[in-house]
Structures are given as C-alpha cells and as structure tokens.
Amino acid sequence: MALLAGAALAEPAQAQSAAEGQKLAFDRGKGNCLTCHVIKGGDLPGTIGPELVGLKGKYSRDDLIAIVSDETKRNPQTVMPPFGRNRILSEQEINAVVDFLLTL
C-alpha cells in the first residue's frame, strides 16, 4: 500500500518536472533544444537534429540523461552541445528536460 501511495505522489512531481523541462527545452537562452530539433508545440524549430518524438520507446531514462549531459561520449562526431559537461544545464535541469522528453 505504501508503494502505491509513493507512486501516486511521484506522478504530480514528475508532471511538474516535465513542465519545467518543457520550459527549459523551449527557452532560447537555456536549453535551446528548438534550435536543432522539431518538438511538438515548439515555434520555429531547426532541422539539424532529429525530430524529438516517441523517445520513451527508443531510449531509457539513463540513455537520455547521457545524451543530454554529454553525447560526445557516445558519439564523438555529434554537434549536440554537452549540456552537463559544459554546465549549461544543472543535473536537476537535465532531469527535468528528460522528464519532458519522455512525454514526447
């Protein structure tokens, strides 16, 4: 019973984190994901990177954290900025962005 109560409490927190992640992803001065990616609901997206859709079926949470934090570890030829390594986004912000990406 306590496990179910914990899960019920986690859902609103995760939804709030995803909403914050969306703000960061769409923020032209912080996350700036729209510079390179098409994201549903975003204005004036770029086309350098792939469209961000169906990510939950393609990647685990850990994969997405690694990609956003420093994709150069997985793909040295990437043009994606290392948001974590370069301290563009904090660990908490990266987690929020990943919560958002998992809703796409």
C-alpha positions, 0 to 999 in steps of 0.5 A: 500500500505504501508503494502505491501511495509513493507512486501516486505522489511521484506522478504530480512531481514528475508532471511538474518536472516535465513542465519545467523541462518543457520550459527549459527545452523551449527557452532560447537562452537555456536549453535551446533544444528548438534550435536543432530539433522539431518538438511538438508545440515548439515555434520555429524549430531547426532541422539539424537534429532529429525530430524529438518524438516517441523517445520513451520507446527508443531510449531509457531514462539513463540513455537520455540523461547521457545524451543530454549531459554529454553525447560526445561520449557516445558519439564523438562526431555529434554537434549536440552541445554537452549540456552537463559537461559544459554546465549549461544545464544543472543535473536537476535541469537535465532531469527535468528536460528528460522528464519532458522528453519522455512525454514526447 
